Amino acid sequence: MAGKDKGVLVIDIGTESIRAALVDEEGKVKRIEGRLPSFFSPHPGWAEQSPEEWWGLSSQCVKSLNLKNAQMEIVALGVTAQMHAVVPMDNKGRVLLKKVPIWCDKRSQKICEDVSREISPQEQLDKAANLIIPNWTGPKMKWIKEHIPEVYNQASVFLTAKDYLNFKLTGNYFTDFSEASGSFLFSWKEKTWSDELLSLFDLDREKLPPIVPSVQVVGQVQEEVARFLDIPSGIPVICGAGDMLCLLLGGGMVEEGRSCDVAGTAADVSVFSPYPLISPKLMNLHHGIDGWISFGILDSGGGSLRWFRDAFYQEEGKTVFYSEIDKEAQTVGSDGLLFFPYLLGERLMGSPHARGAFLGILPHHQRRHFARAVMEGVSFDLKMSLEEIEKLCQEKIPNLTAIGGGAKSDLWCQIKADIYEKEIWALEEAEGGIMGAAMLSFSSAFKQPVSQLGNEWIKVRKKFMPESDRLEVYRKEYRRFKNFHDSLQDIFSQYGKED
């Protein structure tokens, strides 16, 4: 290719890290910079972060990339971010809350319970393809209206994290179908904001941004912003998609029928289908391209292993890597020890008041047994969702690509292959979310199908096959896990009454 090579700039706002990356036309991450955002939980069930810090840390990351000396033409800028945050903005573009509720915030639980008395579960699924839960943006907006009415009244628009960053870059308000579908204010059949669902929460439609495809250009980087970031002005900004959908694009979910296992802070199993799979046990989000992602999710998936590492592997002045935990855990089975990974409650399979728990502890169990039980417990939970997906698809899923931090663990991938009884394909590129956002950006810039880019870019690192000598053991443990899971629901509900 004559002249400079072409690339895209991607910004990724995660819960635990904020990154900026430069990606070339072959899907190679050429440069990446990261920063750590603050997290706040001032009350039980609350989870907050600062939009101004998102912007400040994103800016630091972009500046550190030193793009003016990159010897590459930046043809587009794509943003992806944690979903379901609620950022109220006034008509002068100012954020009205210093800290905003993010995806795992549960403060609107009572609002969800009140609304659920007005609309049956079946009606919820029929209208929104989902059940009402506190994670969605609609209940969070309602909480702000009830508890901070002056903020709601002053707000001109409510944005998610991705759309807030796009506004800071371009001065324009938009959202995409993936974020809209995660609001419980969106009609999946009509693919627009639903006046009926808005009325359930007594929310104003004019406070929501226009919905556009994820590949649409929503503006250009403003001149003063470009000077501040030390990047060329006029770069087209792509609307982008929520982090989960970008992660799945980077995980190979670029054609219908494909399935994926994500092991990040949250963990999920999913399938790409033309329409939502309607079930009270699954959730549905519009993909970053045409079609839907149906999935079961665990809010504390990789987060459970991180908790376990921080709680039981602390060594003075030394960072304990997950690979060291793998070395311990691979020397044993869990020997009847079960872990229930509900450190942040459950969304659909059980109670939001659920807690993490170990059951079956015996005198011979050591730290390594507990470590393995954590990996197995997350996998058992996700298998319940996988079974529901296969039931609705009416066909067996032969394999799942594995992405997220947990996919770097060969041990965890093998455990999943044995528990799911399916092939697990771990991918070479770990930065799935950045890859997905780059696909959307290149697709917009060069009018190439995302599926073509995905099939060209994505490479399998290693395939894990189910090992026959473990299958019967895991089948027995999985049956026990499900029985205990159901029996624990009444116990978990007591935490809600006490709180």
N, C-alpha and C positions, 0 to 999 in steps of 0.2 A: 504494500500500500504506500503510495507516494505521500510525502509530508509527514507530519507528526502522527504517531499512533493515537487512537481515540480511547477515551475512558469515561467512566462516570464516577461522580462523587456520591457516596452513600453515607447518611447519618442514621444511626440506630440508637434509639432511646430505650434502654432496658431498665428493669427494676434495680438490678445490681451493678450495671455498667452502662456507660454512654460511650459510643465509639463513632469515629469517622473513618472511612476507608476509601481508597482509590482502587477501582476494579477495571481491568482492561477488557478488550473485546473477546478474549478467550475465556472470560470468567475467572481470571486469576486475581486474587487479592494482592495488589502490588505494595500497598502500604496501609498501615492501620494504626490508629491512635485511640487510647481509651482513658476514661476518667471514672471515678466512683461517686455516684450521687448519694445524698443523704436519704435516710428513711425514717419516718416518724410514726409512732403509734401511741398517741396521747391517752387513748382509752381502749379497753378491750374491744377487739373487732375492728378498730379503726386502722387504716393504712394510708399514709399520705406522703406526697413528695412536693417539691417546689418547682413550678413551671419556670420561674426565673433561673433556677439552678440548671434545669434542663438546657435552657438556651445558653447560659454562661459556659457550662461544661462542653456542650456541643461546639461552641465557638472556639474554645481552647483546643479541642481535638482537630478542628478544621485548620486552624492556624498552624498547628504543629505538623500537619502534613506538608506544609511549604509547597503548595500546589503551583505557585508561579514559577518554581524551578523544577517542575515535574517532567518536563520534556514530553508532555502528553496533552492533547486537546480534550478539555472537559466538555462533553456534548450534552450532558444532562445532570441534574442533581435529584436524587431520590431519597425520600425519608421513609423509615419504618419505625414503629414504636410500640411499646406496651399498649394494649388495648383497654378500653372502658374507663379511662380517666375522664374526669369532668372539669374543664377549665372555663369558668365564666369570664367573659370579656365585655367591657363596656364599649360604647360607640366611638371611643377615642383609641381603641386598641389596647387598653390597659387591663391587666389581670386583676380580678376583684378579690381573689383569695391568695394569700401568700403560700399556703399549702393546700393541695387539692386531693380529694379522694381518688385512689387509683384502683386498679382492676380487682385486687383482693380485699377491698374495703367492704365490711359487712354491716355498717351502721344502719342501712336501710332495710334490715330484715323485717321489722314490724310493718313497714310500708308494704313490702311484698306480701306479707300475710294478710293485711287488710284488703289489698287489691285482689288477692286470690279468693276472697269471699264474694267478690262481685263477678268474677269470671272463672268458669270451671277450668280444670286442667286441660280438658279436651279442646275448649275454646281457645285457650292460650296457645296450644300447639297449632291449631288450625289457622290462627291469625298471624302468629309471630314465628312459628316453627320451633318455638322454645317455651319452656316454663319460666315463670317470673322468679328471678333470683337476685340477690343484692349486687352481684357482679355487674349487671347491666347498667348502662348509663342512665336510662329512664328513672329507675328508683333513686339513683343518686341525685338527679336533678330535683326530684320531688322532695328529697330530704332537705336540700338547700332551700327550696321554696318554703317548707314548713318551719325550719329552724333558723335560717338566716334570710328572711324575706326581703330585706333591703338589698342583699346581693342579687337575689333572683330578679327583683324588679328593675335593678340598675343594669342587669346583663342585657347586652344586645344580642349575643350569641354564646352558645356553649360548644366548646371544641374538645376533641380528644387530644392526646399528647402529640400525635403525628400532625394533626391538622393545626395545632397551635404553632408547631415549628414551621410548617408551611406558611402560616400567616406572618411569622417573624421574617421569613425570607422574602416573601412576595407582597405582603400587605393585603392578600385576598383570603376570603373565607370559603373553604370547600371541605367536604368529606367524601369518602368513597363508599362503595357498597359493602365492603367488609366491615367497616366501623359502624355503618348504619344498621347492619343486620345484628350487631351486638348491643343494641340499645333497648330492645323490647318496645320500640316506638316505630318499627319498620314493618310494612306489610310485605311478606315474602312473595305473595302471589302477584301483587301489583308493582313491586320493586320501587316503592316510594314511601315517604313518611305517612303513617296511618293516623288520620284524624280520630278514629275510634279509639286507638290505643293511647293517643295523646290525651283524650278526654278522660280516660281511666285514671291518669295521674294528674289531671287538671293542669296540663302544661301547654305552653303557647308554641304553635308551629313556627312562628316567625323567629323564634329564638334558636332554631336549628339551621345549619348551613345547607346549601344545595348539595345534592348527591351526584357524583360523576364517576366514571370508570377509573380504576386504579392507574391506568396508563395515560390518563389525560393530563396535558400540561395545564397547571393552574396559575401560571404566571412566570415571571423571570426574577432572578435575584436582583433586588433593588440596588441601585448604584451605591447608596451610602452603606448598605449592608455588605456589599462586595468589598468596599474599601476596608470596612471593619474586619472582615474575615480574611482579607488579603487574597482574594480570588478574583478572576475576571468577572466583570459585570455582565448582565444579560444572559446568564446561563439559564436554560429552561428548567423549571422545577416541576417534577412529576408528582401527581397526587399521592401515589404510593398506596400501600395496604398495611393493615395491622401486622404486628410482628409475627403472630402465629401463622398468618397466611403467607407472609414472605418466607418464613422458616420452612413451611411445607413446600413452597415452590423450590427452594434450595434443596429440599429433601426429595425431589423427584416427582412431586405431585403436580405434574404438568399435563397429564392426560387422565380422563375419566377411568375409574376402576382401580387406580393405584392407591396403596395404603402406606401409612407411615406411623412409626413409633417415635415420639419426641420425649427426650429425657433432659429437660431443662429444670429451672426452679420448679415450675409446674411440669406435669407429665401428661401426655395424652396419646391415644391411639385413634386413627381417623381413616376415612375413606373419601375419595373424590367422586362425587356423583352429580348427575344433571339436576337433581332436585333434592331437597332436604329429606333425610330419613326421619319420619315423624315418630317419636317415641319419648315418653317421659323419662327414659333413662339415658338419652343422648342430647347433645346440643348441636346446633347448626349455625354455621356462619357462611355468608357468601364468600366465595374464593376471591383472590386477587385477579382472577380471570373468570370467564363465564363458567358458572356451575357453583356447586355447594360442597362444603366440607362438613361431614357429619362425624361427630367425635364424642368420646368419653374422656373426661379430664379429672386429674387429681391435682389440687392446688399445691400440695407439698410432695412432689415426686423426687426430683433431684434435691429439692430443699430438705427432704428427710435425711438423705445421706450427708448433706452439708451439716445439718444439726448434729447428727451422730458423730461426725468427725470433730466438730468443735467441742462437743461435750465429752468425748471419750478418748480423743487422740491429742489432747493438748500437751505439748512438750515445750518447756521453757526455752524461748529464743529460737525455736525451730518450726518451720512450716511443714506440716505433715501433708504429703500429696496423696491424692486418691489412689494412685498406683500402689502405695504402701498398704492401704486398706485392702486392695484387691489381693495382694500377696498373702495377707492373713486369711481373708475369707475363702480363698480358693483351696485352702488346705483342709476344709471341713464341709460337711453339710450342716444345715441348721438344726438337725436332729430334733424335730418336733416343735422348735421354737417359732412362733408366729409373730409378725409385726404388722400392726394396723396403722397405715401411714397418714393419719388424719390430724396432723399438727395444725392445719388451718381449716378443719372441718371438712364436710363433703358437700358437693354441689347437688348431685342428683340421685346417687345410689343410696344415700343415707342422710343423716341429720347435719345441718350446718353447725350444730353444737358438738359434733363428734370430736374426740380427742385421740392423740396418738397412744398406742398401747402395745405392750409385749405380753403374750400369753404362752404358757407352757414352759416356764423357766424351771430348770432342774439343776442340781448341784454341779454337774459337770460342764454346764454351759460357761463359756469364756467370751471375751470381747469379740473374738473372731466369729463365733456363732451368731452373735447379735448383729455384726456387720453384714453377714450373709443374709440374715433374716430381714434386714432392712431392704436389701435389693430384691429379695423374693417377695416381700410384702407389697412393694410398689407394683411389681409385675403381676401378682395375683389380683390386685385391685383393677389394673388395666385390662386383665383378661375378662373380667365381668363385662366391661364395655365392648370388648372385641366380640364376645359372643352375641351381644345384642345387635351389633352392626351386621354380623353374618346372618343372623336370623332375618333381618329386614332386607338385606341384599339377596337372600335366598340362594347364596352360593358361598363356598369356602374361599377365604383369602389365602393364596399360596405363600405369599411373602410380604414382609414389611421392610421398607428402608428405615434405618435408624439414624437419627440426627440429635443434636444437642450435646451438652457436655457428657452425659452418661454414655453416649455412643462411642466415646473414646475408650471405654472399659471393655476389653474382650470378655472378661468374666461376666459382666452384666449382660452383654449381648448374648452370650451362651445361655445364661439363666433364662432370658426371655425366649430364646429359641426353644428351650426345653419346656417351659411353662406354657407358652402359646401353642407349641407343637407346629411351628412354622419356621421357614427360613427367615433369618434376619440379615439384611444387607447393610453393613456399616459403610458410610461414604467417606471418600478421601477428604473432601473439604468440610471442615467443622463449622465454618461461618455460614450456616444455612440462611439466616435472616438477611445478612448482607448480600449473599448471592441472589436471593429472591428479589430484593429491592433493586439490585443491579439488572436482573432480567427485565423487570418492568420498565426500567429507565432506558435500557438499550432497545427494547421492543418499541417504546414510544419514539425514540430518536430515529430509528432506522426502519420502522414498520415491519419488523420481523416477528413472527409468532413466538410467544413465550415458550410454547411447547418445543419449537425448534431449538431455541437457545438452551432450554433445560436439557434436552437430549444430547446436545453437543457438549455441554459444560460438565454434567454430573458424572462422576466416576465412582465405582464401587471399590472400597478399600479391602474388604474381606467379607466373605459369606459364612454365616454360622448355621449349621444344620442341627436339627433336634437329635440328641443323643439317646438312643433307645434304652440304655440302662438307667436313665433318670426319669423316663416318662411316667412309669407307674407310681413312683414315689411322689412326683409332683401332682399327679391326678388325685392321689389320696390327700395330700396337703391342701390342694385347692378346694376340695369338697369341705374339708375342715374349716378352711378360711371363710368360705361363704356361710357356713352354718354359724360360726362365731360372729361374723359380721352382722348377720340379721339379728342374732340374739342380743348383741350389744346396743342396738338402737334405742331400746327403752332406757338403758343405763345412761347413754349419751344425752338423751332428752332431759335428764335431771340437771345437767349442767345449765341448760337453757333456763330452767325454772329458778335455779339458784342465782344465776346472773341477773 
